[in-house]
Amino acid sequence: MINKIVIKVNNTNLHNTYCHNPNIGTIREVFFKSMIFEHKIEIPKKGDFWVDEKYIFEIGGKNKSYKQIADMPNSFMVADDIEVGFKNKIPLWLFGFLY
């Protein structure tokens, strides 16, 4: 049996170099994290990122459900493949402007 090791490098371009079939979910999370690198980032029990000990972010595609973090205050869904946001759903591409 082969054990898999997951390494999340800080550059999404490197995933295409090092991985034969890069996981789109990992690429989305790495992109998000690399855009907010100046903030304090932690891994919460619910959601993908806890930023500045205040905001919870869940990263996913356009059809990702909000129910994982719905009961959490200051929580946001960051979605890929959408052009505009609505309520607590923010397009992933907008975080590229933080670079």
Secondary structure, DSSP 8 states (H G I E B T S, - for coil): ---------S-HHHHHHH-SS--HHHHHHHHHHHHSTTS-EE--SSSSEEETTTEEEEEE-TT--STTTTTSTTEEEEESS-SS-BTTEEEGGGGGGG-
